[in-house]
Amino acid sequence: MQYRAHLKLFKGRHNCLWCHITSADLSKPLIQRGSFSLRSLQTLRDDHTRFLSQGQGDIKMAKFYHNVIGDAIFDIPLENVRI
């Protein structure tokens, strides 16, 4: 239930904090979704680098870079983070 509540908070193309599923794929039945790669600090760094270099930091282009528009605040491996 917490995961569903989390997804309702965020709007846009990539509204999941844990994986690269799109909002369009989320609307499909679970059996039709397939699998999606998990986000990691490395994928966040890569997406941010691409956002700055290819997307030229234009906020309108953020959806093409998994909505990563800034550097990670903490450089802590996600395996060490508990919610």
The first five atom37 places (N, CA, C, CB, O) and aatype in JSON, in Angstrom:
{
  "aatype": [12, 5, 18, 1, 0, 8, 10, 11, 10, 13, 11, 7, 1, 8, 2, 4, 10, 17, 4, 8, 9, 16, 15, 0, 3, 10, 15, 11, 14, 10, 9, 5, 1, 7, 15, 13, 15, 10, 1, 15, 10, 5, 16, 10, 1, 3, 3, 8, 16, 1, 13, 10, 15, 5, 7, 5, 7, 3, 9, 11, 12, 0, 11, 13, 18, 8, 2, 19, 9, 7, 3, 0, 9, 13, 3, 9, 14, 10, 6, 2, 19, 1, 9],
  "atom_mask": [
    [1, 1, 1, 1, 1],
    [1, 1, 1, 1, 1],
    [1, 1, 1, 1, 1],
    [1, 1, 1, 1, 1],
    [1, 1, 1, 1, 1],
    [1, 1, 1, 1, 1],
    [1, 1, 1, 1, 1],
    [1, 1, 1, 1, 1],
    [1, 1, 1, 1, 1],
    [1, 1, 1, 1, 1],
    [1, 1, 1, 1, 1],
    [1, 1, 1, 0, 1],
    [1, 1, 1, 1, 1],
    [1, 1, 1, 1, 1],
    [1, 1, 1, 1, 1],
    [1, 1, 1, 1, 1],
    [1, 1, 1, 1, 1],
    [1, 1, 1, 1, 1],
    [1, 1, 1, 1, 1],
    [1, 1, 1, 1, 1],
    [1, 1, 1, 1, 1],
    [1, 1, 1, 1, 1],
    [1, 1, 1, 1, 1],
    [1, 1, 1, 1, 1],
    [1, 1, 1, 1, 1],
    [1, 1, 1, 1, 1],
    [1, 1, 1, 1, 1],
    [1, 1, 1, 1, 1],
    [1, 1, 1, 1, 1],
    [1, 1, 1, 1, 1],
    [1, 1, 1, 1, 1],
    [1, 1, 1, 1, 1],
    [1, 1, 1, 1, 1],
    [1, 1, 1, 0, 1],
    [1, 1, 1, 1, 1],
    [1, 1, 1, 1, 1],
    [1, 1, 1, 1, 1],
    [1, 1, 1, 1, 1],
    [1, 1, 1, 1, 1],
    [1, 1, 1, 1, 1],
    [1, 1, 1, 1, 1],
    [1, 1, 1, 1, 1],
    [1, 1, 1, 1, 1],
    [1, 1, 1, 1, 1],
    [1, 1, 1, 1, 1],
    [1, 1, 1, 1, 1],
    [1, 1, 1, 1, 1],
    [1, 1, 1, 1, 1],
    [1, 1, 1, 1, 1],
    [1, 1, 1, 1, 1],
    [1, 1, 1, 1, 1],
    [1, 1, 1, 1, 1],
    [1, 1, 1, 1, 1],
    [1, 1, 1, 1, 1],
    [1, 1, 1, 0, 1],
    [1, 1, 1, 1, 1],
    [1, 1, 1, 0, 1],
    [1, 1, 1, 1, 1],
    [1, 1, 1, 1, 1],
    [1, 1, 1, 1, 1],
    [1, 1, 1, 1, 1],
    [1, 1, 1, 1, 1],
    [1, 1, 1, 1, 1],
    [1, 1, 1, 1, 1],
    [1, 1, 1, 1, 1],
    [1, 1, 1, 1, 1],
    [1, 1, 1, 1, 1],
    [1, 1, 1, 1, 1],
    [1, 1, 1, 1, 1],
    [1, 1, 1, 0, 1],
    [1, 1, 1, 1, 1],
    [1, 1, 1, 1, 1],
    [1, 1, 1, 1, 1],
    [1, 1, 1, 1, 1],
    [1, 1, 1, 1, 1],
    [1, 1, 1, 1, 1],
    [1, 1, 1, 1, 1],
    [1, 1, 1, 1, 1],
    [1, 1, 1, 1, 1],
    [1, 1, 1, 1, 1],
    [1, 1, 1, 1, 1],
    [1, 1, 1, 1, 1],
    [1, 1, 1, 1, 1]
  ],
  "atom_positions": [
    [[0.82, -1.19, 0.0], [0.0, 0.0, 0.0], [0.86, 1.26, 0.0], [-0.93, 0.0, 1.2], [0.51, 2.24, -0.65]],
    [[1.98, 1.26, 0.71], [2.84, 2.43, 0.73], [3.38, 2.73, -0.66], [3.99, 2.24, 1.72], [3.51, 3.89, -1.04]],
    [[3.7, 1.68, -1.42], [4.24, 1.86, -2.77], [3.21, 2.55, -3.66], [4.67, 0.51, -3.37], [3.56, 3.46, -4.41]],
    [[1.96, 2.12, -3.59], [0.9, 2.75, -4.39], [0.72, 4.21, -4.0], [-0.44, 1.98, -4.22], [0.53, 5.07, -4.86]],
    [[0.79, 4.5, -2.71], [0.66, 5.89, -2.25], [1.82, 6.72, -2.78], [0.62, 5.94, -0.7], [1.63, 7.87, -3.18]],
    [[3.02, 6.15, -2.79], [4.2, 6.84, -3.31], [4.0, 7.2, -4.78], [5.46, 5.96, -3.15], [4.32, 8.31, -5.18]],
    [[3.49, 6.28, -5.57], [3.31, 6.53, -7.0], [2.28, 7.6, -7.28], [2.93, 5.26, -7.7], [2.36, 8.3, -8.29]],
    [[1.3, 7.75, -6.39], [0.28, 8.78, -6.58], [0.84, 10.17, -6.29], [-0.92, 8.5, -5.69], [0.3, 11.17, -6.76]],
    [[1.92, 10.25, -5.53], [2.51, 11.54, -5.2], [3.24, 12.15, -6.38], [3.46, 11.39, -4.04], [3.3, 13.38, -6.51]],
    [[3.8, 11.32, -7.23], [4.64, 11.79, -8.32], [3.93, 11.63, -9.65], [5.97, 11.04, -8.32], [3.37, 10.57, -9.95]],
    [[3.96, 12.67, -10.42], [3.36, 12.65, -11.74], [4.48, 12.73, -12.77], [2.34, 13.82, -11.93], [5.6, 13.15, -12.44]],
    [[4.2, 12.33, -13.99], [5.2, 12.44, -15.04], [5.48, 11.1, -15.67], [0.0, 0.0, 0.0], [4.8, 10.11, -15.4]],
    [[6.47, 11.08, -16.5], [6.79, 9.88, -17.27], [7.47, 8.82, -16.43], [7.68, 10.24, -18.45], [7.16, 7.63, -16.56]],
    [[8.39, 9.21, -15.57], [9.14, 8.28, -14.72], [8.87, 8.64, -13.27], [10.68, 8.32, -15.03], [9.6, 9.45, -12.68]],
    [[7.84, 8.06, -12.69], [7.45, 8.48, -11.34], [7.82, 7.49, -10.25], [5.99, 8.72, -11.3], [7.4, 7.65, -9.11]],
    [[8.6, 6.49, -10.57], [9.04, 5.53, -9.56], [10.47, 5.85, -9.13], [8.94, 4.07, -10.1], [11.35, 6.06, -9.97]],
    [[10.7, 5.89, -7.82], [12.04, 6.17, -7.31], [12.96, 4.97, -7.35], [11.94, 6.68, -5.9], [14.18, 5.13, -7.27]],
    [[12.4, 3.76, -7.46], [13.2, 2.54, -7.34], [13.54, 1.87, -8.66], [12.49, 1.58, -6.49], [14.51, 1.12, -8.73]],
    [[12.77, 2.12, -9.71], [13.05, 1.47, -10.99], [12.73, 2.42, -12.14], [12.24, 0.17, -11.14], [12.27, 3.54, -11.92]],
    [[12.98, 1.97, -13.36], [12.8, 2.79, -14.55], [11.47, 2.54, -15.25], [13.93, 2.55, -15.5], [11.36, 2.81, -16.45]],
    [[10.47, 2.05, -14.56], [9.16, 1.85, -15.17], [8.56, 3.22, -15.52], [8.22, 1.04, -14.21], [8.73, 4.19, -14.79]],
    [[7.85, 3.27, -16.63], [7.2, 4.51, -17.02], [5.77, 4.52, -16.51], [7.23, 4.7, -18.56], [5.22, 3.46, -16.18]],
    [[5.17, 5.69, -16.43], [3.79, 5.78, -15.98], [2.86, 5.05, -16.95], [3.36, 7.25, -15.83], [1.84, 4.51, -16.53]],
    [[3.2, 5.04, -18.23], [2.39, 4.3, -19.22], [2.41, 2.8, -18.92], [2.9, 4.56, -20.65], [1.38, 2.13, -19.02]],
    [[3.59, 2.27, -18.56], [3.69, 0.85, -18.23], [2.99, 0.53, -16.91], [5.15, 0.42, -18.14], [2.46, -0.58, -16.75]],
    [[2.97, 1.48, -15.99], [2.28, 1.26, -14.72], [0.78, 1.08, -14.9], [2.55, 2.42, -13.77], [0.12, 0.41, -14.11]],
    [[0.25, 1.68, -15.94], [-1.19, 1.57, -16.18], [-1.59, 0.22, -16.77], [-1.65, 2.69, -17.1], [-2.77, -0.1, -16.83]],
    [[-0.61, -0.56, -17.22], [-0.88, -1.89, -17.78], [-1.1, -2.89, -16.65], [0.27, -2.34, -18.7], [-0.59, -2.69, -15.54]],
    [[-1.84, -3.97, -16.92], [-1.95, -5.03, -15.92], [-0.56, -5.59, -15.59], [-2.88, -6.16, -16.43], [0.33, -5.62, -16.45]],
    [[-0.38, -6.02, -14.37], [0.92, -6.5, -13.89], [1.53, -7.55, -14.81], [0.78, -7.06, -12.49], [2.74, -7.53, -15.04]],
    [[0.74, -8.45, -15.31], [1.25, -9.53, -16.15], [1.8, -9.03, -17.49], [0.15, -10.55, -16.38], [2.58, -9.74, -18.13]],
    [[1.4, -7.85, -17.92], [1.83, -7.31, -19.21], [3.01, -6.34, -19.08], [0.68, -6.61, -19.87], [3.51, -5.85, -20.1]],
    [[3.44, -6.06, -17.9], [4.47, -5.03, -17.7], [5.88, -5.46, -18.05], [4.45, -4.59, -16.3], [6.68, -4.63, -18.48]],
    [[6.21, -6.7, -17.88], [7.6, -7.11, -18.09], [8.46, -6.72, -16.91], [0.0, 0.0, 0.0], [7.96, -6.53, -15.8]],
    [[9.77, -6.61, -17.14], [10.67, -6.24, -16.06], [11.37, -4.93, -16.4], [11.71, -7.37, -15.79], [11.52, -4.57, -17.57]],
    [[11.8, -4.23, -15.37], [12.45, -2.93, -15.54], [13.68, -2.88, -14.67], [11.49, -1.78, -15.19], [13.71, -3.45, -13.58]],
    [[14.7, -2.2, -15.16], [15.94, -2.11, -14.39], [15.75, -1.24, -13.16], [17.08, -1.56, -15.27], [14.96, -0.29, -13.17]],
    [[16.47, -1.58, -12.11], [16.42, -0.81, -10.87], [17.3, 0.43, -10.99], [16.85, -1.67, -9.67], [18.31, 0.42, -11.7]],
    [[16.92, 1.46, -10.29], [17.77, 2.65, -10.23], [18.9, 2.37, -9.24], [16.94, 3.92, -9.8], [18.73, 1.62, -8.28]],
    [[20.03, 2.98, -9.49], [21.17, 2.89, -8.57], [21.87, 4.25, -8.6], [22.16, 1.73, -8.98], [21.53, 5.11, -9.41]],
    [[22.82, 4.44, -7.71], [23.55, 5.7, -7.74], [24.26, 5.88, -9.07], [24.56, 5.77, -6.58], [24.37, 7.0, -9.57]],
    [[24.74, 4.78, -9.64], [25.44, 4.88, -10.92], [24.47, 5.27, -12.04], [26.12, 3.54, -11.27], [24.81, 6.11, -12.87]],
    [[23.26, 4.69, -12.07], [22.31, 5.07, -13.12], [21.85, 6.51, -12.92], [21.09, 4.12, -13.13], [21.62, 7.23, -13.89]],
    [[21.72, 6.94, -11.66], [21.37, 8.34, -11.4], [22.46, 9.28, -11.9], [21.13, 8.56, -9.9], [22.17, 10.31, -12.51]],
    [[23.72, 8.92, -11.64], [24.84, 9.73, -12.13], [24.86, 9.78, -13.65], [26.18, 9.18, -11.6], [25.03, 10.84, -14.25]],
    [[24.67, 8.61, -14.27], [24.68, 8.54, -15.73], [23.54, 9.35, -16.34], [24.57, 7.08, -16.19], [23.75, 10.09, -17.31]],
    [[22.34, 9.22, -15.77], [21.2, 9.98, -16.27], [21.42, 11.48, -16.11], [19.92, 9.56, -15.54], [21.08, 12.26, -16.99]],
    [[22.0, 11.89, -14.98], [22.27, 13.31, -14.76], [23.31, 13.83, -15.74], [22.74, 13.55, -13.31], [23.17, 14.93, -16.27]],
    [[24.34, 13.06, -15.98], [25.37, 13.46, -16.94], [24.77, 13.62, -18.33], [26.52, 12.43, -16.97], [25.06, 14.59, -19.04]],
    [[23.94, 12.66, -18.73], [23.28, 12.75, -20.04], [22.31, 13.93, -20.1], [22.54, 11.43, -20.35], [22.2, 14.59, -21.13]],
    [[21.6, 14.19, -18.99], [20.68, 15.32, -18.92], [21.43, 16.63, -19.17], [19.97, 15.36, -17.55], [20.95, 17.49, -19.9]],
    [[22.6, 16.77, -18.57], [23.38, 18.0, -18.74], [24.02, 18.09, -20.12], [24.46, 18.08, -17.69], [24.02, 19.16, -20.73]],
    [[24.56, 16.97, -20.62], [25.28, 17.03, -21.9], [24.34, 16.96, -23.11], [26.29, 15.9, -21.97], [24.45, 17.79, -24.01]],
    [[23.45, 16.0, -23.13], [22.56, 15.85, -24.27], [21.31, 16.71, -24.15], [22.16, 14.4, -24.44], [20.86, 17.3, -25.14]],
    [[20.75, 16.78, -22.96], [19.53, 17.57, -22.74], [19.83, 19.02, -22.43], [0.0, 0.0, 0.0], [18.91, 19.83, -22.3]],
    [[21.12, 19.36, -22.32], [21.6, 20.71, -22.07], [20.97, 21.34, -20.82], [21.31, 21.59, -23.27], [20.83, 22.56, -20.72]],
    [[20.6, 20.48, -19.85], [20.05, 20.97, -18.58], [18.68, 21.59, -18.7], [0.0, 0.0, 0.0], [18.21, 22.25, -17.77]],
    [[18.01, 21.38, -19.84], [16.68, 21.94, -20.07], [15.64, 21.11, -19.32], [16.35, 21.99, -21.59], [15.46, 19.93, -19.62]],
    [[14.97, 21.71, -18.35], [14.0, 20.99, -17.51], [12.91, 20.34, -18.35], [13.38, 21.94, -16.5], [12.35, 19.32, -17.93]],
    [[12.59, 20.89, -19.5], [11.58, 20.29, -20.38], [12.04, 18.96, -20.95], [11.24, 21.25, -21.52], [11.22, 18.17, -21.43]],
    [[13.33, 18.69, -20.91], [13.89, 17.45, -21.44], [14.08, 16.38, -20.36], [15.22, 17.73, -22.13], [14.51, 15.27, -20.67]],
    [[13.79, 16.7, -19.11], [14.06, 15.81, -17.98], [13.42, 14.44, -18.15], [13.57, 16.43, -16.71], [14.01, 13.44, -17.74]],
    [[12.23, 14.37, -18.74], [11.54, 13.09, -18.87], [12.32, 12.1, -19.72], [10.16, 13.3, -19.48], [12.12, 10.89, -19.61]],
    [[13.21, 12.58, -20.56], [14.02, 11.69, -21.4], [15.25, 11.16, -20.66], [14.45, 12.41, -22.66], [15.98, 10.32, -21.19]],
    [[15.47, 11.64, -19.45], [16.63, 11.24, -18.64], [16.16, 10.77, -17.26], [17.63, 12.42, -18.5], [16.83, 11.01, -16.26]],
    [[15.02, 10.1, -17.24], [14.44, 9.51, -16.03], [14.23, 10.54, -14.93], [15.33, 8.4, -15.51], [14.3, 10.21, -13.75]],
    [[13.97, 11.78, -15.31], [13.67, 12.89, -14.38], [14.81, 13.19, -13.41], [12.43, 12.57, -13.6], [14.57, 13.72, -12.33]],
    [[16.03, 12.85, -13.78], [17.18, 13.15, -12.92], [17.73, 14.51, -13.35], [18.29, 12.03, -13.01], [18.37, 14.63, -14.4]],
    [[17.48, 15.54, -12.54], [17.89, 16.89, -12.91], [18.98, 17.45, -12.01], [16.7, 17.81, -12.88], [19.45, 18.57, -12.21]],
    [[19.4, 16.67, -11.0], [20.44, 17.15, -10.1], [21.3, 16.0, -9.6], [0.0, 0.0, 0.0], [20.92, 14.83, -9.68]],
    [[22.46, 16.35, -9.07], [23.35, 15.35, -8.47], [22.73, 14.76, -7.21], [24.73, 15.97, -8.14], [21.89, 15.39, -6.57]],
    [[23.16, 13.56, -6.87], [22.73, 12.95, -5.61], [23.26, 13.79, -4.45], [23.22, 11.47, -5.5], [24.4, 14.26, -4.49]],
    [[22.45, 13.97, -3.45], [22.87, 14.78, -2.29], [23.91, 14.02, -1.47], [21.65, 15.15, -1.41], [24.9, 14.6, -1.02]],
    [[23.68, 12.72, -1.28], [24.61, 11.88, -0.53], [25.13, 10.79, -1.44], [23.94, 11.29, 0.73], [24.37, 10.22, -2.22]],
    [[26.4, 10.48, -1.33], [26.98, 9.39, -2.13], [27.05, 8.14, -1.26], [28.41, 9.78, -2.66], [28.12, 7.69, -0.87]],
    [[25.88, 7.59, -0.95], [25.76, 6.41, -0.1], [25.15, 5.29, -0.94], [24.88, 6.7, 1.17], [24.1, 5.48, -1.54]],
    [[25.79, 4.12, -1.0], [25.2, 3.02, -1.75], [23.76, 2.75, -1.28], [26.07, 1.75, -1.62], [23.51, 2.68, -0.07]],
    [[22.84, 2.59, -2.21], [21.44, 2.43, -1.86], [21.19, 1.17, -1.02], [20.6, 2.38, -3.11], [20.19, 1.09, -0.3]],
    [[22.1, 0.2, -1.11], [21.95, -1.01, -0.28], [22.1, -0.68, 1.19], [22.99, -2.08, -0.69], [21.65, -1.44, 2.05]],
    [[22.74, 0.46, 1.5], [22.95, 0.85, 2.89], [21.85, 1.76, 3.42], [24.28, 1.54, 3.04], [21.89, 2.17, 4.58]],
    [[20.87, 2.08, 2.6], [19.78, 2.98, 3.0], [18.58, 2.15, 3.42], [19.4, 3.95, 1.84], [18.18, 1.22, 2.72]],
    [[18.01, 2.48, 4.56], [16.82, 1.8, 5.07], [15.7, 2.82, 5.18], [17.08, 1.11, 6.45], [15.9, 3.95, 5.62]],
    [[14.52, 2.4, 4.76], [13.35, 3.3, 4.84], [12.41, 2.77, 5.89], [12.63, 3.43, 3.47], [11.36, 3.36, 6.13]]
  ]
}
